[in-house]
Structure formats: C-alpha cells, structure tokens
Amino acid sequence: MKKNYLLIAFILLHLYPFVNAQTMNLNPDPYGDPWITGDLPEVTPEVEAIIDQMPVMTLSPGSAAIELPEAVDNSIEIFMRPVFLQLGGSCGQASGVGYTFTYEINYERGFPANDEIYDENWYPPLYTYNFLNEGNSYRGTWWWEGWDIIMENGCPNVPVWGGMNTDHTQWMTGYDNYKFSMSNRILSYYTIDVSDSSGLNTFKHWLYNHNDTTAGPGGLAVFATILDTNTVYGILPPESAEAGKGIIVSVEIGSPFNHAMTFVGYNDSIKYDYNDDERFTNDIDINGDNIIDIRDWEIGALKIVNS
C-alpha cells in the first residue's frame, strides 16, 4: 500500500526583499572543514505568494492537553542521520531533504538512520538540488522546492542515487530507480508562525510529539536565517543547562537570508544574559521597544543542526 508522509517547514514571517548573498566560508580555521553559507534565492513577490498560500499548522486539542517536558532533543533519536557537510550552496536541500525528510520518513517507518550502516535509510539532498541549481553548485534553493519534487516524483535513497554528496550535475537514470523513488513521497507540509509565545508553544509541541497525542518523539523543521561575519556567538554560563556549550547570541536582521538549517529540539533551561544585568529574565523589556515579548527572553533556546 502506498503511504504518504508529512513534513513541516518553519519559515520566518518577516521576510525582507534582497539580492542573492555571496557564498562564504565562515570557519575561522583556514585548514578546518568549510562552514559554507548561501545562497538562498531572492524573495520576490512570487515567492511571497507561495509562502502565503502554504497551510499553517495550529495546535491540536489532543497535543495541547499534554504537558511539554523541559527539554526535547530529536537529534539523539534513531531516525536522525549523522551530521554531514553540504555541497556548495545546497543548504536548502541539505536541511529539507538530508535531515528533515530523512528523519520524518524513517520515523513513520520505524527505521534507523543514525549510523552509516543504515545508508539505505538516508536520502540525498543532491537528488532534488540538481533539478534546481541550473548546473551551478552555489545556486541557492528553497527547501520546499525539493519537497514539491518529492511530492510528485519521490526520492531515491543514497545507494540508489549513488552516494551522499556526489556532484552537482549528477542525474539518475533507469526506470527501476525512479519507480523505487516513487515509494518515498510527501503528502504535504506546513508552516508555523513563531512570532509570539503562542506560536512558539505550537512549534514546541511539534518538536515534542508531532503535534499529536503520543509521547513522542517529535518532528524536525527547517528555517532560514543570516550567518555572516556579524553573527555573534557565545558560551552558555554555569547557571545554564548545557553550560559551556556554544550558542548563537544574535544574527543580523534585515539583511539577505543566506543559510537554511534544521531545528531539532528545545531546552527551556538554557540561560543567557543578553543585557549584562547579571540576571536571567523573561519578563522585562531588555531591548527598549516598550514591549515585553519573546524577543526579550533570556531563558529558553532552540537547538539546531547545521550542515
């Protein structure tokens, strides 16, 4: 019996018009693995219309009745594949297919993907990326473009495709390969508005239990942001959960989005003192806009996986 699968996208609602950003390596170690960001396509009126037409997920009554745990980390689930390095500017497909689609379809089937011995349960981002990149390994794509391809034509696994990060001009041939791919498809995908605490709560229910009545595990989600030389990183203090680990303190707002990544969990005990008042608060106006909202929170954080 053919089975379809549900994925979810997380999209920042306040999108800014921009031209394509330059792909860059953000790793300060010139001899280390490259940290490649960019590009994402221009947010044209046509793209905005596509986003506006995407269905928005709302909190289900059954999930709302379940108390959320303090922390969720889906990166440790067996359905989560190991972190990999993306090829060029394929971040949209790396996050959308390499992580999110791979996780969700294996969750539905109960198949493991957390080790290279399970590569038959991995799905290659370059399969969809190569339909979209116009022969340019640094051309940016939106993750939902890949999901639309999978919705119509399915997706091969890594062995059928011929590897994970192969080549940006590779094509798959053979009737049997495409017939196999048709068994791995998507039914639909959704967005979640996280501009306020209510939307964030809905998103946390998705991360915890797929916005369902089960006890988990939950789902993944994709988002776009800005990672560049203006991005500020920090170290979590001793008072915080996960003390000593890294945190993205701030990103530039209003510049071109240049990178897509994947949300895999949250932790309500993460603490970071943004305004240096030696306190951790969620109830005072720390940014001076005379509004107290999630932009003023110093407690709680989301966890990301970055290709």
Phi and psi in degrees as a GROMACS rama.xvg file:
@    title "Ramachandran Plot"
@    xaxis  label "Phi"
@    yaxis  label "Psi"
@TYPE xy
-68.1286  135.897  LYS-2
-126.293  134.095  LYS-3
-103.667  159.266  ASN-4
-129.188  146.837  TYR-5
-102.287  129.6  LEU-6
-121.66  163.737  LEU-7
-132.905  142.749  ILE-8
-112.832  143.737  ALA-9
-108.831  122.79  PHE-10
-123.976  129.4  ILE-11
-63.3557  128.333  LEU-12
-78.7779  -28.6809  LEU-13
-89.3787  83.3045  HIS-14
-89.8846  141.712  LEU-15
-115.523  136.185  TYR-16
-62.1242  140.732  PRO-17
-159.282  164.24  PHE-18
-94.7632  164.796  VAL-19
-58.762  133.776  ASN-20
-80.596  161.372  ALA-21
-82.356  137.123  GLN-22
-66.9931  137.959  THR-23
-146.307  156.478  MET-24
-99.3004  116.365  ASN-25
-96.1778  1.44088  LEU-26
-73.6668  119.051  ASN-27
-67.3596  -15.8699  PRO-28
-89.699  109.404  ASP-29
-65.5764  -16.1054  PRO-30
-101.059  -1.70195  TYR-31
-87.6376  175.156  GLY-32
-59.3911  138.216  ASP-33
-68.6755  137.616  PRO-34
-101.35  91.6872  TRP-35
-89.7341  129.99  ILE-36
-121.936  155.223  THR-37
87.7228  167.452  GLY-38
-88.5656  167.119  ASP-39
-118.108  149.879  LEU-40
-65.4508  166.445  PRO-41
-66.7816  139.461  GLU-42
-85.9841  90.9923  VAL-43
-86.4486  168.853  THR-44
-56.5632  -31.8338  PRO-45
-68.2216  -39.9391  GLU-46
-66.3326  -42.5717  VAL-47
-59.7077  -37.7124  GLU-48
-65.7845  -38.6347  ALA-49
-62.7591  -45.1585  ILE-50
-63.0598  -42.8287  ILE-51
-62.9704  -27.0205  ASP-52
-87.1946  -8.97193  GLN-53
-69.5658  137.779  MET-54
-65.5303  144.039  PRO-55
-102.528  130.14  VAL-56
-78.4225  136.297  MET-57
-115.162  157.413  THR-58
-69.1719  126.219  LEU-59
-77.0096  148.888  SER-60
-58.7565  -39.8096  PRO-61
-63.5247  -43.022  GLY-62
-70.844  -36.3432  SER-63
-61.3178  -28.1437  ALA-64
-78.45  -9.31597  ALA-65
-95.0854  131.323  ILE-66
-75.9145  129.524  GLU-67
-74.0218  142.288  LEU-68
-74.2223  169.733  PRO-69
-67.1208  -32.1323  GLU-70
-147.614  147.557  ALA-71
-135.027  133.979  VAL-72
-137.427  94.5485  ASP-73
-77.0377  -7.63186  ASN-74
-68.3078  -16.2416  SER-75
-94.8375  -1.28964  ILE-76
-72.6789  152.452  GLU-77
-66.6072  -17.9185  ILE-78
-80.2263  -11.1637  PHE-79
-88.1767  123.002  MET-80
-77.4368  159.067  ARG-81
-63.0881  155.49  PRO-82
-65.1693  141.897  VAL-83
-134.406  165.084  PHE-84
-91.7852  127.344  LEU-85
-72.5099  159.582  GLN-86
-91.9107  121.751  LEU-87
52.5185  -129.596  GLY-88
-96.9661  34.4919  GLY-89
-90.6214  25.7258  SER-90
-59.7075  -35.4104  CYS-91
-61.0075  -40.7715  GLY-92
-83.5875  -30.072  GLN-93
-61.097  -45.1237  ALA-94
-76.2877  -39.9223  SER-95
-76.8147  -37.8797  GLY-96
-106.337  -51.421  VAL-97
-60.0017  -36.2029  GLY-98
-105.844  -60.8338  TYR-99
-69.0863  -52.5906  THR-100
-61.2208  -43.0091  PHE-101
-57.8228  -45.9906  THR-102
-64.1192  -49.5737  TYR-103
-67.5247  -39.7849  GLU-104
-71.2276  -33.8213  ILE-105
-72.995  -32.2567  ASN-106
-60.5835  -46.5691  TYR-107
-62.9814  -36.637  GLU-108
-91.3423  -13.5202  ARG-109
74.7551  26.838  GLY-110
-99.0768  143.474  PHE-111
-80.7893  150.996  PRO-112
-141.803  13.1533  ALA-113
-90.69  15.6411  ASN-114
-153.598  152.949  ASP-115
-63.5411  -18.1462  GLU-116
-69.6866  -12.7984  ILE-117
-104.014  30.5549  TYR-118
-65.6238  -14.0248  ASP-119
-69.6392  -12.7323  GLU-120
-105.177  13.0962  ASN-121
-100.969  149.179  TRP-122
-125.164  127.929  TYR-123
-80.4345  124.628  PRO-124
-64.7666  -24.1791  PRO-125
-72.6946  -18.7052  LEU-126
-59.5289  -49.3418  TYR-127
-79.2793  -36.9172  THR-128
-58.7271  -37.5106  TYR-129
-74.8236  -15.3925  ASN-130
-75.6872  -18.2037  PHE-131
-117.287  -15.8257  LEU-132
-89.8057  -1.51504  ASN-133
57.0685  32.0415  GLU-134
76.4012  11.7773  GLY-135
-116.195  117.519  ASN-136
-71.5848  -6.28638  SER-137
-114.206  12.3118  TYR-138
-78.5559  130.852  ARG-139
-80.1996  153.294  GLY-140
-140.772  155.244  THR-141
-86.3309  143.713  TRP-142
-63.0947  -33.4016  TRP-143
-69.4246  -21.4956  TRP-144
-62.9453  -41.3064  GLU-145
-66.7178  -40.7911  GLY-146
-63.7587  -35.859  TRP-147
-63.988  -38.2397  ASP-148
-63.1236  -45.1597  ILE-149
-66.5699  -34.5313  ILE-150
-60.1551  -39.3106  MET-151
-88.6965  -39.6528  GLU-152
-121.312  -3.91195  ASN-153
77.9509  -172.802  GLY-154
-147.051  131.181  CYS-155
-73.5686  161.564  PRO-156
-85.7245  177.043  ASN-157
-62.3212  -44.6454  VAL-158
-62.3813  -40.5203  PRO-159
-66.7071  -39.3379  VAL-160
-69.1213  -34.9554  TRP-161
109.587  20.9508  GLY-162
137.636  177.852  GLY-163
-93.8439  -78.178  MET-164
-98.4544  90.7034  ASN-165
-96.6044  -87.6693  THR-166
-148.573  144.35  ASP-167
-74.8264  -3.06367  HIS-168
-115.268  7.9161  THR-169
-68.98  140.681  GLN-170
-124.746  149.103  TRP-171
-95.8164  135.354  MET-172
-124.338  159.611  THR-173
109.008  125.186  GLY-174
-57.8948  -44.317  TYR-175
-62.6481  -35.1017  ASP-176
-66.0547  -42.4905  ASN-177
-72.6227  -33.912  TYR-178
-64.0765  -41.6453  LYS-179
-60.4176  -43.2314  PHE-180
-62.0375  -31.0083  SER-181
-64.4866  -15.0946  MET-182
-81.6184  -4.20772  SER-183
-121.352  86.0111  ASN-184
-129.005  170.97  ARG-185
-115.623  140.797  ILE-186
-86.7448  -46.1211  LEU-187
-166.086  170.939  SER-188
-145.867  160.758  TYR-189
-133.868  163.969  TYR-190
-113.192  161.552  THR-191
-132.202  128.525  ILE-192
-81.9682  112.367  ASP-193
-112.055  31.3839  VAL-194
-78.1047  -7.27405  SER-195
-142.166  175.822  ASP-196
-66.3361  -29.4747  SER-197
-65.8028  -46.1612  SER-198
-64.9108  -38.8121  GLY-199
-62.4583  -37.2585  LEU-200
-63.5841  -42.5217  ASN-201
-60.4349  -43.7012  THR-202
-62.2776  -39.4105  PHE-203
-66.0849  -33.4917  LYS-204
-66.611  -35.3523  HIS-205
-64.3309  -44.0684  TRP-206
-64.6023  -31.7065  LEU-207
-81.3482  -49.7737  TYR-208
-146.237  31.2922  ASN-209
58.7403  30.131  HIS-210
56.3594  39.976  ASN-211
-124.36  -167.521  ASP-212
-102.385  4.88681  THR-213
-81.3062  174.227  THR-214
-94.5775  18.7831  ALA-215
100.652  -179.216  GLY-216
-74.142  167.35  PRO-217
-98.3413  -161.57  GLY-218
-109.822  178.243  GLY-219
-108.373  170.151  LEU-220
-152.472  155.268  ALA-221
-110.39  145.5  VAL-222
-146.488  161.803  PHE-223
-116.48  144.57  ALA-224
-152.491  -168.184  THR-225
-116.804  120.774  ILE-226
-120.264  115.835  LEU-227
-153.008  -165.35  ASP-228
-69.9464  -11.2954  THR-229
-91.7119  -6.36606  ASN-230
-66.7409  134.115  THR-231
-106.873  126.751  VAL-232
-110.828  154.377  TYR-233
-144.009  179.67  GLY-234
-118.651  132.393  ILE-235
-65.9505  134.571  LEU-236
-75.8072  170.135  PRO-237
-59.5713  -28.396  PRO-238
-73.6686  -12.4881  GLU-239
-94.1309  153.557  SER-240
-62.2635  152.515  ALA-241
58.5807  33.5927  GLU-242
-53.5061  139.45  ALA-243
90.4333  -10.0809  GLY-244
-90.0629  164.022  LYS-245
-80.7646  153.491  GLY-246
-143.012  143.178  ILE-247
-81.8737  111.279  ILE-248
-77.6584  -44.6004  VAL-249
-158.18  152.081  SER-250
-126.81  157.22  VAL-251
-70.1784  138.955  GLU-252
-109.297  135.542  ILE-253
98.7864  -9.60859  GLY-254
-91.7869  173.838  SER-255
-60.7363  134.873  PRO-256
-64.589  133.388  PHE-257
-130.851  7.20146  ASN-258
-156.028  138.955  HIS-259
-109.225  137.975  ALA-260
-138.466  -175.15  MET-261
-127.014  127.733  THR-262
-83.2289  131.469  PHE-263
-122.681  -5.88377  VAL-264
176.344  -173.123  GLY-265
-148.853  165.043  TYR-266
-148.748  115.329  ASN-267
-78.7434  -0.620851  ASP-268
-109.026  7.53382  SER-269
-71.5182  134.997  ILE-270
-131.868  137.387  LYS-271
-148.864  129.464  TYR-272
-87.8933  89.9169  ASP-273
-68.0397  -36.6879  TYR-274
-102.241  11.0406  ASN-275
56.5894  37.8107  ASP-276
-100.734  11.2047  ASP-277
62.6203  27.0183  GLU-278
-133.656  161.778  ARG-279
-122.152  108.744  PHE-280
-131.133  155.467  THR-281
-123.762  9.88342  ASN-282
-128.239  18.1089  ASP-283
-129.37  154.787  ILE-284
-81.5473  99.451  ASP-285
-95.1362  -13.2123  ILE-286
-104.769  2.75535  ASN-287
72.9715  23.3201  GLY-288
-98.8903  7.3433  ASP-289
64.2517  21.5816  ASN-290
-132.662  134.958  ILE-291
-103.668  110.921  ILE-292
-146.795  -167.523  ASP-293
-65.313  -16.6074  ILE-294
-70.7535  -11.7624  ARG-295
-101.326  0.214464  ASP-296
-74.9232  135.81  TRP-297
-114.298  4.53317  GLU-298
-126.622  126.26  ILE-299
105.086  139.547  GLY-300
-154.012  158.835  ALA-301
-100.657  151.095  LEU-302
-106.069  136.982  LYS-303
-120.498  156.081  ILE-304
-115.772  133.451  VAL-305
-124.297  126.575  ASN-306
